[in-house]
Amino acid sequence: MLGCGIVGSAVARILDAHSDEISERVGARLEIRRVAVRNVGKERDVPLSADIFTNDAASVVSDPSIQIVIEVMGGIEPTRTLLIEAMRSGKHVVSANKELIGSLGRELFDEAEANKVEFSFEASVAGGVPIVRPLKESLAGERVERIMGILNGTTNYILTKMAEDGMEFDQALAQAERLGYSELDPTADIEGFDPAAKLSILATIAFNARVVAGDVYREGITHVTQADILNAHSLGYAVKLLAIAESVDGEIAMRVHPAMIPLTHPLASVRDNLNAIFIEGNEVGELMFYGRGAGGSPTAISVIGDVADVARHIVGGGRGVGVIYSQPAKVRPMDSTVSQYYILLEVADKPGVLAKVAQTFADNDVSIKSMLQEGLGKEARLILVTHNAVERNFQALLAELRTLEVVDAIASSMRVQSAED
């Protein structure tokens, strides 16, 4: 095992506690032989003898007695180099590293194929929620049309507290940090890097094409306000950080951004730090996978599931399903995507405002679905929701609205994921 932090420690404890049961299911006993860590002398609450720990990770991946390497150390390097060396040494690899797989998955998948070993990574997306294997195996005969999910527990917790407890963003983030739901540096979560990496992994499998995290359009939640949350609720929506990948006219559109989603949609009820993935398929219709998307024990369960699966293949002499691509990825530019939109405008309270605003929408080929005016005088605001519009047209609309004399400010704008999409 490479790494023995929160997830690695949980892997060791669960393997020890459930050893007999796992052995019966696998047909062989799973034993942690060596563990590479930075600090060998650190005290750890794990049922492992001190002499199996080493700070020489290279010696672990080259050890001829080891058949499976579990990677829970994170990061890009030296992790990438170690995993490639493990595969070239004939070892199967199980990883929870979303950052590495989201960025360099293609290299690792190809390396596994070239060396006829397995590379399994269920734990890299949504923690304890099984989604990678269902996409690869259970839905192998399905043509997935869209994946839409809540893939980051930290941001979902923040948005839940803003919606249910009336917290502002900074308050909710501080509480998430106190509870340990957020990293010391929350940037990857609140700016959408974490769910973008996870989405690229799911899209790679679902659409049988090579995509990476950098192909995903990304917006975080730092600009979401209490006004957005309240207005969304009054319109019948909840605000969620959605990760969306879909096949559109032979292209793959991928994006992570805050969005309003109808309160009647299953994803709208996903609360706190839970994750959920909603899949739409040609034949199977709609499916949702839901549960604890982070934390040591849930993630460790996914790691052990992969290890058990690989071990069964070793015992039986077979090999699991890899990630093979049949087509190059054609990534749809964000400005070509289609969505509905919400806009909150601060406007002058005088005759002709509505007409000028409506004309600007028409000039940019964006149709208004609903409009509500609230407040008077300096407090006058327009809340508008559009029909489906092309992203580039909507951005042009925003630019032109900013130049209108009757518009004091665009207080907020957000995409709306609804039945039209």
QUISULDA-V311347 format. One record per residue. N is the residue number from 1. RES is the residue in one letter. SS is DSSP state (alpha for helix, beta for strand, coil for the rest). PSI is psi in whole degrees, -180 to 180 (NA if undefined). BURIAL is b if it has 16 or more other ideal C-beta (glycine too) atoms within 10 Angstrom, else e. Layout:
n: (N/N)
res: (RES/RES)
ss: (SS/SS)
psi: (PSI/PSI)
burial: (BURIAL/BURIAL)
//
This chain:
n: (1/2/3/4/5/6/7/8/9/10/11/12/13/14/15/16/17/18/19/20/21/22/23/24/25/26/27/28/29/30/31/32/33/34/35/36/37/38/39/40/41/42/43/44/45/46/47/48/49/50/51/52/53/54/55/56/57/58/59/60/61/62/63/64/65/66/67/68/69/70/71/72/73/74/75/76/77/78/79/80/81/82/83/84/85/86/87/88/89/90/91/92/93/94/95/96/97/98/99/100/101/102/103/104/105/106/107/108/109/110/111/112/113/114/115/116/117/118/119/120/121/122/123/124/125/126/127/128/129/130/131/132/133/134/135/136/137/138/139/140/141/142/143/144/145/146/147/148/149/150/151/152/153/154/155/156/157/158/159/160/161/162/163/164/165/166/167/168/169/170/171/172/173/174/175/176/177/178/179/180/181/182/183/184/185/186/187/188/189/190/191/192/193/194/195/196/197/198/199/200/201/202/203/204/205/206/207/208/209/210/211/212/213/214/215/216/217/218/219/220/221/222/223/224/225/226/227/228/229/230/231/232/233/234/235/236/237/238/239/240/241/242/243/244/245/246/247/248/249/250/251/252/253/254/255/256/257/258/259/260/261/262/263/264/265/266/267/268/269/270/271/272/273/274/275/276/277/278/279/280/281/282/283/284/285/286/287/288/289/290/291/292/293/294/295/296/297/298/299/300/301/302/303/304/305/306/307/308/309/310/311/312/313/314/315/316/317/318/319/320/321/322/323/324/325/326/327/328/329/330/331/332/333/334/335/336/337/338/339/340/341/342/343/344/345/346/347/348/349/350/351/352/353/354/355/356/357/358/359/360/361/362/363/364/365/366/367/368/369/370/371/372/373/374/375/376/377/378/379/380/381/382/383/384/385/386/387/388/389/390/391/392/393/394/395/396/397/398/399/400/401/402/403/404/405/406/407/408/409/410/411/412/413/414/415/416/417/418/419/420/421)
res: (M/L/G/C/G/I/V/G/S/A/V/A/R/I/L/D/A/H/S/D/E/I/S/E/R/V/G/A/R/L/E/I/R/R/V/A/V/R/N/V/G/K/E/R/D/V/P/L/S/A/D/I/F/T/N/D/A/A/S/V/V/S/D/P/S/I/Q/I/V/I/E/V/M/G/G/I/E/P/T/R/T/L/L/I/E/A/M/R/S/G/K/H/V/V/S/A/N/K/E/L/I/G/S/L/G/R/E/L/F/D/E/A/E/A/N/K/V/E/F/S/F/E/A/S/V/A/G/G/V/P/I/V/R/P/L/K/E/S/L/A/G/E/R/V/E/R/I/M/G/I/L/N/G/T/T/N/Y/I/L/T/K/M/A/E/D/G/M/E/F/D/Q/A/L/A/Q/A/E/R/L/G/Y/S/E/L/D/P/T/A/D/I/E/G/F/D/P/A/A/K/L/S/I/L/A/T/I/A/F/N/A/R/V/V/A/G/D/V/Y/R/E/G/I/T/H/V/T/Q/A/D/I/L/N/A/H/S/L/G/Y/A/V/K/L/L/A/I/A/E/S/V/D/G/E/I/A/M/R/V/H/P/A/M/I/P/L/T/H/P/L/A/S/V/R/D/N/L/N/A/I/F/I/E/G/N/E/V/G/E/L/M/F/Y/G/R/G/A/G/G/S/P/T/A/I/S/V/I/G/D/V/A/D/V/A/R/H/I/V/G/G/G/R/G/V/G/V/I/Y/S/Q/P/A/K/V/R/P/M/D/S/T/V/S/Q/Y/Y/I/L/L/E/V/A/D/K/P/G/V/L/A/K/V/A/Q/T/F/A/D/N/D/V/S/I/K/S/M/L/Q/E/G/L/G/K/E/A/R/L/I/L/V/T/H/N/A/V/E/R/N/F/Q/A/L/L/A/E/L/R/T/L/E/V/V/D/A/I/A/S/S/M/R/V/Q/S/A/E/D)
ss: (coil/beta/coil/coil/coil/alpha/alpha/alpha/alpha/alpha/alpha/alpha/alpha/alpha/alpha/alpha/alpha/coil/alpha/alpha/alpha/alpha/alpha/alpha/alpha/alpha/coil/coil/coil/coil/coil/coil/coil/coil/beta/beta/coil/coil/coil/coil/coil/coil/coil/coil/coil/coil/coil/coil/coil/alpha/alpha/alpha/beta/beta/coil/coil/alpha/alpha/alpha/alpha/alpha/alpha/coil/coil/coil/coil/coil/beta/beta/beta/beta/coil/coil/coil/coil/coil/coil/coil/alpha/alpha/alpha/alpha/alpha/alpha/alpha/alpha/alpha/alpha/coil/coil/coil/beta/beta/beta/beta/coil/coil/alpha/alpha/alpha/alpha/alpha/alpha/alpha/alpha/alpha/alpha/alpha/alpha/alpha/alpha/alpha/alpha/alpha/coil/coil/coil/coil/beta/beta/coil/alpha/alpha/alpha/coil/coil/coil/coil/coil/coil/coil/alpha/alpha/alpha/alpha/alpha/alpha/alpha/coil/coil/coil/coil/coil/beta/beta/beta/beta/beta/beta/beta/coil/coil/alpha/alpha/alpha/alpha/alpha/alpha/alpha/alpha/alpha/alpha/alpha/alpha/alpha/coil/coil/coil/alpha/alpha/alpha/alpha/alpha/alpha/alpha/alpha/alpha/alpha/coil/coil/coil/coil/coil/coil/coil/coil/alpha/alpha/alpha/alpha/coil/coil/alpha/alpha/alpha/alpha/alpha/alpha/alpha/alpha/alpha/alpha/alpha/alpha/alpha/alpha/coil/coil/beta/coil/coil/coil/alpha/alpha/alpha/coil/beta/beta/coil/coil/coil/coil/coil/coil/coil/alpha/alpha/alpha/alpha/alpha/alpha/alpha/alpha/alpha/coil/coil/beta/beta/beta/beta/beta/beta/beta/beta/beta/beta/beta/beta/coil/coil/beta/beta/beta/beta/beta/beta/beta/beta/beta/beta/beta/beta/coil/coil/coil/alpha/alpha/alpha/alpha/coil/coil/coil/coil/beta/beta/beta/beta/beta/beta/beta/beta/coil/coil/coil/beta/beta/beta/beta/beta/beta/beta/beta/coil/coil/coil/alpha/alpha/alpha/alpha/alpha/alpha/alpha/alpha/alpha/alpha/alpha/alpha/alpha/alpha/alpha/alpha/alpha/alpha/alpha/alpha/alpha/coil/coil/coil/coil/coil/coil/coil/coil/coil/coil/beta/coil/coil/coil/beta/coil/coil/alpha/alpha/alpha/coil/beta/beta/beta/beta/beta/beta/beta/beta/beta/beta/coil/coil/coil/coil/coil/alpha/alpha/alpha/alpha/alpha/alpha/alpha/alpha/alpha/alpha/alpha/coil/coil/coil/coil/beta/beta/beta/beta/beta/beta/beta/coil/coil/alpha/alpha/alpha/coil/beta/beta/beta/beta/beta/beta/coil/coil/beta/beta/alpha/alpha/alpha/alpha/alpha/alpha/alpha/alpha/alpha/alpha/alpha/coil/coil/coil/coil/coil/beta/beta/beta/beta/beta/beta/beta/beta/beta/beta/beta/coil/coil/coil/coil)
psi: (132/108/144/52/-141/-48/-46/-41/-40/-38/-48/-43/-43/-41/-37/-45/-34/26/-50/-44/-43/-41/-40/-40/-32/-38/12/157/134/125/128/113/-42/151/124/126/163/-44/102/-33/-5/138/133/140/71/148/56/143/149/-28/-6/-8/142/154/12/86/-34/-35/-26/-48/-16/-4/118/-16/-9/131/-29/132/123/124/113/29/-23/179/173/-57/142/9/-48/-49/-42/-42/-39/-42/-38/-46/-41/-19/7/17/142/150/135/126/149/17/88/-37/-47/-46/-38/-29/-42/24/-40/-46/-42/-40/-44/-37/-41/-42/-44/-33/6/42/169/142/108/143/37/-38/-6/-15/124/30/-114/1/118/120/-34/-51/-42/-40/-43/-38/-59/-34/25/-30/1/149/99/131/-38/142/131/123/165/104/9/116/-34/-51/-34/-36/-45/-48/-33/-45/-34/-39/-42/-30/3/20/151/167/-50/-38/-45/-38/-44/-40/-39/-39/-42/-35/-3/14/-18/149/165/-39/106/7/-47/-32/-60/-19/2/6/-42/-54/-27/-42/-44/-41/-40/-35/-46/-41/-37/-45/-47/-37/7/44/153/112/157/170/-34/-15/-10/124/139/131/143/-165/8/-23/-1/131/169/-36/-41/-46/-47/-44/-40/-47/-40/-25/-3/26/159/152/125/152/105/141/120/129/132/154/121/111/45/3/160/120/126/133/148/123/159/145/152/132/139/141/-19/-12/142/-34/-24/-24/4/114/169/-135/23/158/157/144/124/123/134/124/162/-45/-41/-16/-126/135/149/133/129/139/-161/115/4/178/154/-54/-47/-43/-38/-36/-41/-40/-49/-35/-43/-44/-44/-40/-47/-43/-40/-40/-37/-46/-42/-9/13/-166/140/174/125/-167/107/139/139/-7/149/150/133/103/126/128/145/-35/-6/-6/160/136/168/164/151/137/136/114/135/121/162/143/82/165/145/-7/-51/-40/-44/-40/-46/-38/-37/-40/-48/-41/-26/14/40/121/136/126/-44/152/137/131/135/148/166/162/-131/-14/5/131/148/130/117/143/133/166/179/136/156/139/-44/-34/-39/-42/-37/-37/-47/-43/-41/-37/-35/-20/-9/136/-31/-7/114/-38/151/100/-32/155/150/150/152/123/109/-172/-22/-25/NA)
burial: (b/b/b/b/e/b/b/b/b/b/b/b/b/b/b/e/e/e/e/e/e/b/e/e/e/b/e/e/e/b/e/b/e/b/b/b/b/e/e/e/e/e/e/b/e/b/e/b/e/e/e/e/b/e/e/e/b/e/e/b/b/e/b/e/e/b/b/b/b/b/b/b/b/b/e/e/e/e/b/b/e/b/b/b/b/b/b/e/e/e/b/b/b/b/b/b/b/b/b/b/b/b/b/b/b/b/e/b/b/b/b/b/e/e/b/e/b/b/b/b/b/b/b/b/b/b/b/b/b/b/b/b/b/b/b/b/e/e/b/e/e/b/e/b/e/b/b/b/b/b/b/b/b/b/b/b/b/b/b/b/b/b/b/e/e/e/b/e/b/e/e/b/b/e/b/b/e/e/e/e/b/b/e/e/e/b/e/b/b/b/b/b/b/b/b/b/b/b/b/b/b/b/b/b/b/b/b/e/b/b/b/b/b/e/b/b/b/b/b/b/b/b/e/b/e/e/e/b/b/e/b/b/e/e/b/e/b/b/b/b/b/b/b/b/b/b/b/e/e/e/b/b/b/b/b/b/b/b/b/b/b/e/e/e/b/e/b/b/e/b/e/b/b/b/b/b/b/b/b/e/b/e/e/e/e/e/b/e/b/b/b/b/b/b/b/b/b/b/b/b/b/b/b/b/b/b/b/b/b/b/b/e/e/b/e/e/e/e/e/b/e/e/b/e/e/e/e/e/b/e/b/b/e/b/e/e/b/e/b/b/b/b/b/b/b/b/b/b/e/e/e/e/b/e/e/e/b/e/e/b/b/e/e/b/e/b/e/e/e/e/b/e/e/e/e/e/e/e/e/b/b/b/b/b/b/b/e/e/b/b/b/e/b/b/e/b/b/e/e/e/b/e/e/b/e/b/b/e/e/e/b/b/b/b/b/b/b/b/e/e/b)
//
